[in-house]
Amino acid sequence: MRVLVTGAAGLLGGEICARLAREGHEVTGLVHRNRDIRANDGSPVEIATVAGDVSQPQFGWEESKFARLATSHDLLLHCAATVRFDLDEADYAAVNVDGTKHALALARRGEMDFLHVSTAYVCGRRDGTILEDDLLPETGFANGYEASKAAGERLVRASDLRWAIARPSIVVGAHESGAIRQFDTTYAAFKLIAEGRVKHMPARAGATLDFVPINHVAAGIVALAQVMEQAAGKTFHLVSAQPLPVTDFTGAIGDFARFHEPELVEPSAFDPATLPALERRLFKRVAGLYASYFQRDPHFDDANVREVLGMQCPQTGRAYIRRLIEHCIEVGFLTGD
């Protein structure tokens, strides 16, 4: 199969490219500013690459190049996105919404199948069971990232292509080793909390987090790419399906003597203005961007993944969190006292 992967140099995109290439597929990686495509273990991925900007019509290419790339691939795997939580609405729209629109146009031009990588958190602030086939909410999102990913999904669903949607939850290190190639997004807040620079977090009683190993997510997406006929028109939650209580997450941090277990404060009683000056700044700039995830309890159902792919996430939980932390210590990302 000839596969064009957008966002190929990203954390998830690189691992997907590596797995597709190992399966014998002809892979082209779309890159933008960063052109270094690596698997999660850090090894370089030897595939063809093409530079382009998903935020631009036709990815910024001339018509002849657009037509050539469109007609020389069977599947467009759209992984490109901004996953930051601190951008303006226009920035989210340019990459996560317009980028999807432009990717769909490329796929349509070449009559490609379209596999779209979204997020399980397009459910917004809903709690309880979240089914893969639930209708997308129009409102109630915690941030611009969630809203923009939902808007991108709507474009995919309205298209006349053969499509499928993969929805990872919070992607973290590999299941057995805890290893992850780069530390960004969630890990930035994790570091501030563990090292005691943010000592207080607003958390609702009963709140849970869905951390999913990157190897489960990448394996699921590659599996979907290979069964698009069966996957067509369906949504797939690539999640742990094992909601981890926030108290277990923070308790796992506290299990390490060198780290600081944060004080969890009922949201109605939490006032960032009362925090010490440095903690207040760090909370506002980083940790606070993720605070809503400490106040929610979604239970993502993954029935389609189990039925169509015959897959389910391996056991996560507190022991898995320990492996994630141990890897962070081993590579020097976390230092502590």
Sequence and secondary structure as in RCSB ss.txt:
>XXXX:A:sequence
MRVLVTGAAGLLGGEICARLAREGHEVTGLVHRNRDIRANDGSPVEIATVAGDVSQPQFGWEESKFARLATSHDL
LLHCAATVRFDLDEADYAAVNVDGTKHALALARRGEMDFLHVSTAYVCGRRDGTILEDDLLPETGFANGYEASKA
AGERLVRASDLRWAIARPSIVVGAHESGAIRQFDTTYAAFKLIAEGRVKHMPARAGATLDFVPINHVAAGIVALA
QVMEQAAGKTFHLVSAQPLPVTDFTGAIGDFARFHEPELVEPSAFDPATLPALERRLFKRVAGLYASYFQRDPHF
DDANVREVLGMQCPQTGRAYIRRLIEHCIEVGFLTGD
>XXXX:A:secstr
 EEEEETTTSHHHHHHHHHHHHTT EEEEEESS    B TTS B   EEEE  TTSGGGG  HHHHHHHHHT SE
EEE      SS  HHHHIIIIIHHHHHHHHHHHHHT EEEEE  GGGGTT  EEE TTS   SS  SSHHHHHHH
HHHHHHHHSSS EEEEEE EEES TTT   S   THHHHHHHHHTTSS EEE  TT EE EEEHHHHHHHHHHHH
TTHHHHTT EEEES SS EEHHHHHHHHHTSTTS   EEE GGG  GGGS HHHHHHHHHTGGGGGGGGS  EEE
  HHIIIII       SHHHHHHHHHHHHHTTS    
